[in-house]
Amino acid sequence: MIILKRVALAVIMVAIVAVFGLFAWNFYQRYTASDQPPPVIYERSDRPSRA
């Protein structure tokens, strides 16, 4: 039972580290590639506006 708890704790820790690592990687990619402006997201034009 102790081994199962240790394995579960290790899996949870790896998941937390992976999420933090992905966040840090996205942050690094976003702020080191400052030569390109952020992409413009256009609305779809094949449906009427909601206004």
mmCIF file as Biopython writes it, N, C-alpha, C and O atoms, coordinates in Angstrom:
data_model
#
loop_
_atom_site.group_PDB
_atom_site.id
_atom_site.type_symbol
_atom_site.label_atom_id
_atom_site.label_alt_id
_atom_site.label_comp_id
_atom_site.label_asym_id
_atom_site.label_entity_id
_atom_site.label_seq_id
_atom_site.pdbx_PDB_ins_code
_atom_site.Cartn_x
_atom_site.Cartn_y
_atom_site.Cartn_z
_atom_site.occupancy
_atom_site.B_iso_or_equiv
_atom_site.auth_seq_id
_atom_site.auth_asym_id
_atom_site.pdbx_PDB_model_num
ATOM 1   N N  . MET A ? 1  ? 0.821   -1.199 0.000   1.0 0.0 1  A 1 
ATOM 2   C CA . MET A ? 1  ? 0.000   0.000  0.000   1.0 0.0 1  A 1 
ATOM 3   C C  . MET A ? 1  ? 0.863   1.260  0.000   1.0 0.0 1  A 1 
ATOM 4   O O  . MET A ? 1  ? 0.508   2.266  -0.614  1.0 0.0 1  A 1 
ATOM 5   N N  . ILE A ? 2  ? 1.997   1.196  0.692   1.0 0.0 2  A 1 
ATOM 6   C CA . ILE A ? 2  ? 2.890   2.361  0.728   1.0 0.0 2  A 1 
ATOM 7   C C  . ILE A ? 2  ? 3.466   2.630  -0.663  1.0 0.0 2  A 1 
ATOM 8   O O  . ILE A ? 2  ? 3.630   3.782  -1.063  1.0 0.0 2  A 1 
ATOM 9   N N  . ILE A ? 3  ? 3.770   1.552  -1.394  1.0 0.0 3  A 1 
ATOM 10  C CA . ILE A ? 3  ? 4.309   1.721  -2.744  1.0 0.0 3  A 1 
ATOM 11  C C  . ILE A ? 3  ? 3.266   2.377  -3.642  1.0 0.0 3  A 1 
ATOM 12  O O  . ILE A ? 3  ? 3.608   3.229  -4.462  1.0 0.0 3  A 1 
ATOM 13  N N  . LEU A ? 4  ? 2.002   1.993  -3.499  1.0 0.0 4  A 1 
ATOM 14  C CA . LEU A ? 4  ? 0.936   2.591  -4.300  1.0 0.0 4  A 1 
ATOM 15  C C  . LEU A ? 4  ? 0.807   4.081  -4.006  1.0 0.0 4  A 1 
ATOM 16  O O  . LEU A ? 4  ? 0.605   4.879  -4.921  1.0 0.0 4  A 1 
ATOM 17  N N  . LYS A ? 5  ? 0.922   4.457  -2.748  1.0 0.0 5  A 1 
ATOM 18  C CA . LYS A ? 5  ? 0.851   5.876  -2.387  1.0 0.0 5  A 1 
ATOM 19  C C  . LYS A ? 5  ? 2.026   6.643  -2.979  1.0 0.0 5  A 1 
ATOM 20  O O  . LYS A ? 5  ? 1.863   7.766  -3.455  1.0 0.0 5  A 1 
ATOM 21  N N  . ARG A ? 6  ? 3.211   6.037  -2.948  1.0 0.0 6  A 1 
ATOM 22  C CA . ARG A ? 6  ? 4.383   6.712  -3.506  1.0 0.0 6  A 1 
ATOM 23  C C  . ARG A ? 6  ? 4.253   6.870  -5.015  1.0 0.0 6  A 1 
ATOM 24  O O  . ARG A ? 6  ? 4.619   7.909  -5.565  1.0 0.0 6  A 1 
ATOM 25  N N  . VAL A ? 7  ? 3.734   5.843  -5.687  1.0 0.0 7  A 1 
ATOM 26  C CA . VAL A ? 7  ? 3.549   5.931  -7.137  1.0 0.0 7  A 1 
ATOM 27  C C  . VAL A ? 7  ? 2.522   7.010  -7.469  1.0 0.0 7  A 1 
ATOM 28  O O  . VAL A ? 7  ? 2.726   7.798  -8.393  1.0 0.0 7  A 1 
ATOM 29  N N  . ALA A ? 8  ? 1.419   7.050  -6.721  1.0 0.0 8  A 1 
ATOM 30  C CA . ALA A ? 8  ? 0.393   8.067  -6.961  1.0 0.0 8  A 1 
ATOM 31  C C  . ALA A ? 8  ? 0.958   9.465  -6.724  1.0 0.0 8  A 1 
ATOM 32  O O  . ALA A ? 8  ? 0.686   10.379 -7.503  1.0 0.0 8  A 1 
ATOM 33  N N  . LEU A ? 9  ? 1.728   9.638  -5.676  1.0 0.0 9  A 1 
ATOM 34  C CA . LEU A ? 9  ? 2.338   10.933 -5.389  1.0 0.0 9  A 1 
ATOM 35  C C  . LEU A ? 9  ? 3.317   11.331 -6.493  1.0 0.0 9  A 1 
ATOM 36  O O  . LEU A ? 9  ? 3.373   12.496 -6.888  1.0 0.0 9  A 1 
ATOM 37  N N  . ALA A ? 10 ? 4.082   10.369 -6.986  1.0 0.0 10 A 1 
ATOM 38  C CA . ALA A ? 10 ? 5.025   10.657 -8.068  1.0 0.0 10 A 1 
ATOM 39  C C  . ALA A ? 10 ? 4.290   11.072 -9.338  1.0 0.0 10 A 1 
ATOM 40  O O  . ALA A ? 10 ? 4.725   11.992 -10.030 1.0 0.0 10 A 1 
ATOM 41  N N  . VAL A ? 11 ? 3.176   10.401 -9.653  1.0 0.0 11 A 1 
ATOM 42  C CA . VAL A ? 11 ? 2.400   10.752 -10.846 1.0 0.0 11 A 1 
ATOM 43  C C  . VAL A ? 11 ? 1.836   12.163 -10.717 1.0 0.0 11 A 1 
ATOM 44  O O  . VAL A ? 11 ? 1.869   12.935 -11.674 1.0 0.0 11 A 1 
ATOM 45  N N  . ILE A ? 12 ? 1.322   12.499 -9.546  1.0 0.0 12 A 1 
ATOM 46  C CA . ILE A ? 12 ? 0.774   13.840 -9.325  1.0 0.0 12 A 1 
ATOM 47  C C  . ILE A ? 12 ? 1.871   14.891 -9.448  1.0 0.0 12 A 1 
ATOM 48  O O  . ILE A ? 12 ? 1.664   15.940 -10.059 1.0 0.0 12 A 1 
ATOM 49  N N  . MET A ? 13 ? 3.025   14.616 -8.877  1.0 0.0 13 A 1 
ATOM 50  C CA . MET A ? 13 ? 4.126   15.580 -8.957  1.0 0.0 13 A 1 
ATOM 51  C C  . MET A ? 13 ? 4.593   15.772 -10.400 1.0 0.0 13 A 1 
ATOM 52  O O  . MET A ? 13 ? 4.878   16.896 -10.814 1.0 0.0 13 A 1 
ATOM 53  N N  . VAL A ? 14 ? 4.672   14.687 -11.163 1.0 0.0 14 A 1 
ATOM 54  C CA . VAL A ? 14 ? 5.079   14.795 -12.564 1.0 0.0 14 A 1 
ATOM 55  C C  . VAL A ? 14 ? 4.061   15.620 -13.345 1.0 0.0 14 A 1 
ATOM 56  O O  . VAL A ? 14 ? 4.444   16.432 -14.188 1.0 0.0 14 A 1 
ATOM 57  N N  . ALA A ? 15 ? 2.773   15.424 -13.078 1.0 0.0 15 A 1 
ATOM 58  C CA . ALA A ? 15 ? 1.739   16.192 -13.773 1.0 0.0 15 A 1 
ATOM 59  C C  . ALA A ? 15 ? 1.857   17.678 -13.447 1.0 0.0 15 A 1 
ATOM 60  O O  . ALA A ? 15 ? 1.744   18.519 -14.339 1.0 0.0 15 A 1 
ATOM 61  N N  . ILE A ? 16 ? 2.082   18.007 -12.181 1.0 0.0 16 A 1 
ATOM 62  C CA . ILE A ? 16 ? 2.215   19.413 -11.785 1.0 0.0 16 A 1 
ATOM 63  C C  . ILE A ? 16 ? 3.445   20.038 -12.443 1.0 0.0 16 A 1 
ATOM 64  O O  . ILE A ? 16 ? 3.382   21.163 -12.939 1.0 0.0 16 A 1 
ATOM 65  N N  . VAL A ? 17 ? 4.550   19.317 -12.447 1.0 0.0 17 A 1 
ATOM 66  C CA . VAL A ? 17 ? 5.769   19.832 -13.071 1.0 0.0 17 A 1 
ATOM 67  C C  . VAL A ? 17 ? 5.571   20.000 -14.576 1.0 0.0 17 A 1 
ATOM 68  O O  . VAL A ? 17 ? 6.067   20.965 -15.158 1.0 0.0 17 A 1 
ATOM 69  N N  . ALA A ? 18 ? 4.851   19.071 -15.215 1.0 0.0 18 A 1 
ATOM 70  C CA . ALA A ? 18 ? 4.609   19.176 -16.654 1.0 0.0 18 A 1 
ATOM 71  C C  . ALA A ? 18 ? 3.759   20.402 -16.972 1.0 0.0 18 A 1 
ATOM 72  O O  . ALA A ? 18 ? 4.052   21.122 -17.926 1.0 0.0 18 A 1 
ATOM 73  N N  . VAL A ? 19 ? 2.716   20.649 -16.192 1.0 0.0 19 A 1 
ATOM 74  C CA . VAL A ? 19 ? 1.867   21.821 -16.428 1.0 0.0 19 A 1 
ATOM 75  C C  . VAL A ? 19 ? 2.679   23.097 -16.239 1.0 0.0 19 A 1 
ATOM 76  O O  . VAL A ? 19 ? 2.595   24.011 -17.060 1.0 0.0 19 A 1 
ATOM 77  N N  . PHE A ? 20 ? 3.457   23.166 -15.174 1.0 0.0 20 A 1 
ATOM 78  C CA . PHE A ? 20 ? 4.283   24.349 -14.938 1.0 0.0 20 A 1 
ATOM 79  C C  . PHE A ? 20 ? 5.323   24.517 -16.047 1.0 0.0 20 A 1 
ATOM 80  O O  . PHE A ? 20 ? 5.590   25.633 -16.491 1.0 0.0 20 A 1 
ATOM 81  N N  . GLY A ? 21 ? 5.902   23.409 -16.485 1.0 0.0 21 A 1 
ATOM 82  C CA . GLY A ? 21 ? 6.895   23.476 -17.556 1.0 0.0 21 A 1 
ATOM 83  C C  . GLY A ? 21 ? 6.298   23.966 -18.864 1.0 0.0 21 A 1 
ATOM 84  O O  . GLY A ? 21 ? 6.921   24.759 -19.570 1.0 0.0 21 A 1 
ATOM 85  N N  . LEU A ? 22 ? 5.094   23.500 -19.196 1.0 0.0 22 A 1 
ATOM 86  C CA . LEU A ? 22 ? 4.436   23.977 -20.412 1.0 0.0 22 A 1 
ATOM 87  C C  . LEU A ? 22 ? 4.106   25.459 -20.313 1.0 0.0 22 A 1 
ATOM 88  O O  . LEU A ? 22 ? 4.259   26.196 -21.287 1.0 0.0 22 A 1 
ATOM 89  N N  . PHE A ? 23 ? 3.654   25.899 -19.142 1.0 0.0 23 A 1 
ATOM 90  C CA . PHE A ? 23 ? 3.374   27.324 -18.951 1.0 0.0 23 A 1 
ATOM 91  C C  . PHE A ? 23 ? 4.650   28.148 -19.134 1.0 0.0 23 A 1 
ATOM 92  O O  . PHE A ? 23 ? 4.639   29.175 -19.812 1.0 0.0 23 A 1 
ATOM 93  N N  . ALA A ? 24 ? 5.737   27.695 -18.532 1.0 0.0 24 A 1 
ATOM 94  C CA . ALA A ? 24 ? 7.001   28.422 -18.650 1.0 0.0 24 A 1 
ATOM 95  C C  . ALA A ? 24 ? 7.494   28.428 -20.097 1.0 0.0 24 A 1 
ATOM 96  O O  . ALA A ? 24 ? 8.021   29.438 -20.566 1.0 0.0 24 A 1 
ATOM 97  N N  . TRP A ? 25 ? 7.330   27.318 -20.804 1.0 0.0 25 A 1 
ATOM 98  C CA . TRP A ? 25 ? 7.763   27.242 -22.202 1.0 0.0 25 A 1 
ATOM 99  C C  . TRP A ? 25 ? 6.956   28.199 -23.066 1.0 0.0 25 A 1 
ATOM 100 O O  . TRP A ? 25 ? 7.526   28.899 -23.903 1.0 0.0 25 A 1 
ATOM 101 N N  . ASN A ? 26 ? 5.618   28.242 -22.877 1.0 0.0 26 A 1 
ATOM 102 C CA . ASN A ? 26 ? 4.784   29.181 -23.626 1.0 0.0 26 A 1 
ATOM 103 C C  . ASN A ? 26 ? 5.169   30.620 -23.306 1.0 0.0 26 A 1 
ATOM 104 O O  . ASN A ? 26 ? 5.244   31.461 -24.202 1.0 0.0 26 A 1 
ATOM 105 N N  . PHE A ? 27 ? 5.410   30.901 -22.036 1.0 0.0 27 A 1 
ATOM 106 C CA . PHE A ? 27 ? 5.821   32.247 -21.627 1.0 0.0 27 A 1 
ATOM 107 C C  . PHE A ? 27 ? 7.134   32.626 -22.305 1.0 0.0 27 A 1 
ATOM 108 O O  . PHE A ? 27 ? 7.279   33.740 -22.809 1.0 0.0 27 A 1 
ATOM 109 N N  . TYR A ? 28 ? 8.091   31.696 -22.316 1.0 0.0 28 A 1 
ATOM 110 C CA . TYR A ? 28 ? 9.387   31.940 -22.949 1.0 0.0 28 A 1 
ATOM 111 C C  . TYR A ? 28 ? 9.230   32.166 -24.447 1.0 0.0 28 A 1 
ATOM 112 O O  . TYR A ? 28 ? 9.816   33.096 -25.000 1.0 0.0 28 A 1 
ATOM 113 N N  . GLN A ? 29 ? 8.446   31.324 -25.104 1.0 0.0 29 A 1 
ATOM 114 C CA . GLN A ? 29 ? 8.241   31.461 -26.542 1.0 0.0 29 A 1 
ATOM 115 C C  . GLN A ? 29 ? 7.558   32.783 -26.884 1.0 0.0 29 A 1 
ATOM 116 O O  . GLN A ? 29 ? 7.906   33.430 -27.872 1.0 0.0 29 A 1 
ATOM 117 N N  . ARG A ? 30 ? 6.592   33.179 -26.070 1.0 0.0 30 A 1 
ATOM 118 C CA . ARG A ? 30 ? 5.832   34.398 -26.359 1.0 0.0 30 A 1 
ATOM 119 C C  . ARG A ? 30 ? 6.710   35.641 -26.214 1.0 0.0 30 A 1 
ATOM 120 O O  . ARG A ? 30 ? 6.597   36.566 -27.018 1.0 0.0 30 A 1 
ATOM 121 N N  . TYR A ? 31 ? 7.571   35.679 -25.217 1.0 0.0 31 A 1 
ATOM 122 C CA . TYR A ? 31 ? 8.320   36.901 -24.938 1.0 0.0 31 A 1 
ATOM 123 C C  . TYR A ? 31 ? 9.722   36.921 -25.528 1.0 0.0 31 A 1 
ATOM 124 O O  . TYR A ? 31 ? 10.434  37.914 -25.380 1.0 0.0 31 A 1 
ATOM 125 N N  . THR A ? 32 ? 10.134  35.846 -26.194 1.0 0.0 32 A 1 
ATOM 126 C CA . THR A ? 32 ? 11.415  35.902 -26.896 1.0 0.0 32 A 1 
ATOM 127 C C  . THR A ? 32 ? 11.209  36.101 -28.390 1.0 0.0 32 A 1 
ATOM 128 O O  . THR A ? 32 ? 12.149  36.491 -29.083 1.0 0.0 32 A 1 
ATOM 129 N N  . ALA A ? 33 ? 10.026  35.849 -28.905 1.0 0.0 33 A 1 
ATOM 130 C CA . ALA A ? 33 ? 9.736   36.042 -30.329 1.0 0.0 33 A 1 
ATOM 131 C C  . ALA A ? 33 ? 8.989   37.358 -30.508 1.0 0.0 33 A 1 
ATOM 132 O O  . ALA A ? 33 ? 7.854   37.375 -30.984 1.0 0.0 33 A 1 
ATOM 133 N N  . SER A ? 34 ? 9.628   38.455 -30.128 1.0 0.0 34 A 1 
ATOM 134 C CA . SER A ? 34 ? 8.958   39.749 -30.177 1.0 0.0 34 A 1 
ATOM 135 C C  . SER A ? 34 ? 9.067   40.402 -31.551 1.0 0.0 34 A 1 
ATOM 136 O O  . SER A ? 34 ? 8.585   41.520 -31.735 1.0 0.0 34 A 1 
ATOM 137 N N  . ASP A ? 35 ? 9.689   39.730 -32.519 1.0 0.0 35 A 1 
ATOM 138 C CA . ASP A ? 35 ? 9.813   40.330 -33.841 1.0 0.0 35 A 1 
ATOM 139 C C  . ASP A ? 35 ? 8.533   40.190 -34.653 1.0 0.0 35 A 1 
ATOM 140 O O  . ASP A ? 35 ? 8.362   40.890 -35.650 1.0 0.0 35 A 1 
ATOM 141 N N  . GLN A ? 36 ? 7.638   39.309 -34.251 1.0 0.0 36 A 1 
ATOM 142 C CA . GLN A ? 36 ? 6.378   39.129 -34.962 1.0 0.0 36 A 1 
ATOM 143 C C  . GLN A ? 36 ? 5.231   39.615 -34.092 1.0 0.0 36 A 1 
ATOM 144 O O  . GLN A ? 36 ? 5.190   39.325 -32.896 1.0 0.0 36 A 1 
ATOM 145 N N  . PRO A ? 37 ? 4.294   40.357 -34.688 1.0 0.0 37 A 1 
ATOM 146 C CA . PRO A ? 37 ? 3.128   40.772 -33.905 1.0 0.0 37 A 1 
ATOM 147 C C  . PRO A ? 37 ? 2.222   39.579 -33.631 1.0 0.0 37 A 1 
ATOM 148 O O  . PRO A ? 37 ? 2.275   38.588 -34.358 1.0 0.0 37 A 1 
ATOM 149 N N  . PRO A ? 38 ? 1.403   39.658 -32.607 1.0 0.0 38 A 1 
ATOM 150 C CA . PRO A ? 38 ? 0.484   38.555 -32.341 1.0 0.0 38 A 1 
ATOM 151 C C  . PRO A ? 38 ? -0.517  38.406 -33.483 1.0 0.0 38 A 1 
ATOM 152 O O  . PRO A ? 38 ? -0.871  39.395 -34.125 1.0 0.0 38 A 1 
ATOM 153 N N  . PRO A ? 39 ? -0.971  37.203 -33.739 1.0 0.0 39 A 1 
ATOM 154 C CA . PRO A ? 39 ? -1.899  36.999 -34.856 1.0 0.0 39 A 1 
ATOM 155 C C  . PRO A ? 39 ? -3.233  37.681 -34.602 1.0 0.0 39 A 1 
ATOM 156 O O  . PRO A ? 39 ? -3.703  37.769 -33.468 1.0 0.0 39 A 1 
ATOM 157 N N  . VAL A ? 40 ? -3.833  38.165 -35.695 1.0 0.0 40 A 1 
ATOM 158 C CA . VAL A ? 40 ? -5.141  38.810 -35.610 1.0 0.0 40 A 1 
ATOM 159 C C  . VAL A ? 40 ? -6.202  37.744 -35.829 1.0 0.0 40 A 1 
ATOM 160 O O  . VAL A ? 40 ? -6.140  36.988 -36.798 1.0 0.0 40 A 1 
ATOM 161 N N  . ILE A ? 41 ? -7.166  37.686 -34.934 1.0 0.0 41 A 1 
ATOM 162 C CA . ILE A ? 41 ? -8.238  36.703 -35.042 1.0 0.0 41 A 1 
ATOM 163 C C  . ILE A ? 41 ? -9.449  37.405 -35.649 1.0 0.0 41 A 1 
ATOM 164 O O  . ILE A ? 41 ? -10.007 38.325 -35.051 1.0 0.0 41 A 1 
ATOM 165 N N  . TYR A ? 42 ? -9.845  36.972 -36.828 1.0 0.0 42 A 1 
ATOM 166 C CA . TYR A ? 42 ? -10.974 37.581 -37.515 1.0 0.0 42 A 1 
ATOM 167 C C  . TYR A ? 42 ? -12.252 36.817 -37.194 1.0 0.0 42 A 1 
ATOM 168 O O  . TYR A ? 42 ? -12.227 35.617 -36.920 1.0 0.0 42 A 1 
ATOM 169 N N  . GLU A ? 43 ? -13.363 37.537 -37.233 1.0 0.0 43 A 1 
ATOM 170 C CA . GLU A ? 43 ? -14.651 36.875 -37.056 1.0 0.0 43 A 1 
ATOM 171 C C  . GLU A ? 43 ? -15.029 36.169 -38.348 1.0 0.0 43 A 1 
ATOM 172 O O  . GLU A ? 43 ? -14.589 36.552 -39.432 1.0 0.0 43 A 1 
ATOM 173 N N  . ARG A ? 44 ? -15.838 35.149 -38.220 1.0 0.0 44 A 1 
ATOM 174 C CA . ARG A ? 44 ? -16.323 34.451 -39.404 1.0 0.0 44 A 1 
ATOM 175 C C  . ARG A ? 44 ? -17.273 35.360 -40.161 1.0 0.0 44 A 1 
ATOM 176 O O  . ARG A ? 44 ? -18.098 36.042 -39.552 1.0 0.0 44 A 1 
ATOM 177 N N  . SER A ? 45 ? -17.166 35.376 -41.478 1.0 0.0 45 A 1 
ATOM 178 C CA . SER A ? 45 ? -18.006 36.262 -42.279 1.0 0.0 45 A 1 
ATOM 179 C C  . SER A ? 45 ? -19.148 35.513 -42.954 1.0 0.0 45 A 1 
ATOM 180 O O  . SER A ? 45 ? -19.927 36.125 -43.686 1.0 0.0 45 A 1 
ATOM 181 N N  . ASP A ? 46 ? -19.271 34.205 -42.730 1.0 0.0 46 A 1 
ATOM 182 C CA . ASP A ? 46 ? -20.326 33.447 -43.395 1.0 0.0 46 A 1 
ATOM 183 C C  . ASP A ? 46 ? -21.598 33.355 -42.557 1.0 0.0 46 A 1 
ATOM 184 O O  . ASP A ? 46 ? -22.488 32.566 -42.873 1.0 0.0 46 A 1 
ATOM 185 N N  . ARG A ? 47 ? -21.694 34.137 -41.511 1.0 0.0 47 A 1 
ATOM 186 C CA . ARG A ? 47 ? -22.922 34.171 -40.722 1.0 0.0 47 A 1 
ATOM 187 C C  . ARG A ? 47 ? -23.206 35.615 -40.341 1.0 0.0 47 A 1 
ATOM 188 O O  . ARG A ? 47 ? -22.278 36.417 -40.234 1.0 0.0 47 A 1 
ATOM 189 N N  . PRO A ? 48 ? -24.459 35.955 -40.137 1.0 0.0 48 A 1 
ATOM 190 C CA . PRO A ? 48 ? -24.784 37.346 -39.799 1.0 0.0 48 A 1 
ATOM 191 C C  . PRO A ? 48 ? -24.256 37.720 -38.421 1.0 0.0 48 A 1 
ATOM 192 O O  . PRO A ? 48 ? -24.059 36.862 -37.560 1.0 0.0 48 A 1 
ATOM 193 N N  . SER A ? 49 ? -24.033 39.009 -38.228 1.0 0.0 49 A 1 
ATOM 194 C CA . SER A ? 49 ? -23.533 39.467 -36.941 1.0 0.0 49 A 1 
ATOM 195 C C  . SER A ? 49 ? -24.630 39.377 -35.899 1.0 0.0 49 A 1 
ATOM 196 O O  . SER A ? 49 ? -25.817 39.362 -36.227 1.0 0.0 49 A 1 
ATOM 197 N N  . ARG A ? 50 ? -24.224 39.319 -34.645 1.0 0.0 50 A 1 
ATOM 198 C CA . ARG A ? 50 ? -25.193 39.198 -33.557 1.0 0.0 50 A 1 
ATOM 199 C C  . ARG A ? 50 ? -25.696 40.557 -33.092 1.0 0.0 50 A 1 
ATOM 200 O O  . ARG A ? 50 ? -26.551 40.628 -32.209 1.0 0.0 50 A 1 
ATOM 201 N N  . ALA A ? 51 ? -25.186 41.624 -33.663 1.0 0.0 51 A 1 
ATOM 202 C CA . ALA A ? 51 ? -25.577 42.965 -33.207 1.0 0.0 51 A 1 
ATOM 203 C C  . ALA A ? 51 ? -27.005 43.309 -33.602 1.0 0.0 51 A 1 
ATOM 204 O O  . ALA A ? 51 ? -27.485 44.400 -33.294 1.0 0.0 51 A 1 
#
